[in-house]
Amino acid sequence: MYVLLKWSHVSTVVLSGIGFVLRYALVRPGSPAARTALVRIAPHVVDATLLATAISLAWLMRVNPLAVPWLGAKLVGLVLYILLGTIALKRGRSPRMRAGAFLGAITCYAYIVSVAVTKDPRGLMSLLQ
């Protein structure tokens, strides 16, 4: 069960990141494709699956994410990723603000992945020491 959940989680992480980049690419030029049902609904399905697998893994491993430093770091990164993502896709008042938020969100995404891979709140920076 653990292996299935872990691979489901990793797969949805990849799909979520790719989906975010594609949505930004569509929203930026104001493409009508950005308003299709698939583009509006699919991210919610992917992200709900991502959250469900994360909770299931924590429950299966009997881990409190707030008690494990690297999981806590991922949660903080996730909150920042979501906030910056909403600015990049919807709430940014100017193209420049949206682009900056997009770069920030991608940086958060990379940080979250690096923390998951290294199991260290410093992410890839932990490998430099």
Backbone hydrogen bonds, N-H to C=O, Kabsch-Sander energy under -0.5 kcal/mol:
donor,donor_aa,acceptor,acceptor_aa,energy
5,L,1,M,-2.4
6,K,2,Y,-2.9
7,W,3,V,-2.5
8,S,4,L,-2.1
9,H,5,L,-2.7
10,V,6,K,-2.8
11,S,7,W,-2.4
12,T,8,S,-2.3
13,V,9,H,-2.0
14,V,10,V,-2.0
15,L,11,S,-2.5
16,S,12,T,-2.5
17,G,13,V,-2.2
18,I,14,V,-2.6
19,G,15,L,-2.7
20,F,16,S,-2.3
21,V,17,G,-2.1
22,L,18,I,-2.5
23,R,19,G,-2.7
24,Y,20,F,-2.4
25,A,21,V,-2.2
26,L,22,L,-1.9
27,V,23,R,-2.9
28,R,24,Y,-2.5
30,G,27,V,-1.3
31,S,26,L,-2.1
34,A,31,S,-1.4
35,R,32,P,-1.6
36,T,33,A,-1.4
40,R,36,T,-1.9
41,I,37,A,-2.9
42,A,38,L,-2.3
44,H,41,I,-0.8
45,V,41,I,-1.7
46,V,42,A,-2.7
47,D,43,P,-2.8
48,A,44,H,-2.2
49,T,45,V,-2.1
50,L,46,V,-2.5
51,L,47,D,-2.4
52,A,48,A,-2.6
53,T,49,T,-2.5
54,A,50,L,-2.0
55,I,51,L,-2.6
56,S,52,A,-2.3
57,L,53,T,-2.5
58,A,54,A,-2.3
59,W,55,I,-2.6
60,L,56,S,-2.9
61,M,57,L,-2.4
62,R,59,W,-0.9
63,V,58,A,-2.7
67,A,64,N,-2.2
68,V,64,N,-0.8
71,L,68,V,-0.7
72,G,68,V,-2.5
73,A,69,P,-2.3
74,K,70,W,-1.7
75,L,71,L,-2.0
76,V,72,G,-2.2
77,G,73,A,-2.6
78,L,74,K,-2.4
79,V,75,L,-2.2
80,L,76,V,-2.1
81,Y,77,G,-2.6
82,I,78,L,-2.6
83,L,79,V,-2.5
84,L,80,L,-2.8
85,G,81,Y,-2.4
86,T,82,I,-2.2
87,I,83,L,-1.5
88,A,84,L,-2.6
89,L,85,G,-2.3
90,K,86,T,-2.4
91,R,86,T,-2.8
92,G,87,I,-2.0
98,R,94,S,-2.5
99,A,95,P,-2.4
100,G,96,R,-2.3
101,A,97,M,-2.4
102,F,98,R,-2.3
103,L,99,A,-2.4
104,G,100,G,-2.2
105,A,101,A,-2.8
106,I,102,F,-2.6
107,T,103,L,-2.0
108,C,104,G,-2.3
109,Y,105,A,-2.6
110,A,106,I,-2.5
111,Y,107,T,-2.2
112,I,108,C,-2.8
113,V,109,Y,-2.3
114,S,110,A,-2.5
115,V,111,Y,-2.5
116,A,112,I,-2.2
117,V,113,V,-2.4
118,T,114,S,-2.4
119,K,115,V,-2.2
120,D,115,V,-0.7
123,G,120,D,-2.3
125,M,122,R,-1.5
126,S,123,G,-1.7
127,L,124,L,-1.5
128,L,125,M,-1.1
129,Q,126,S,-0.7
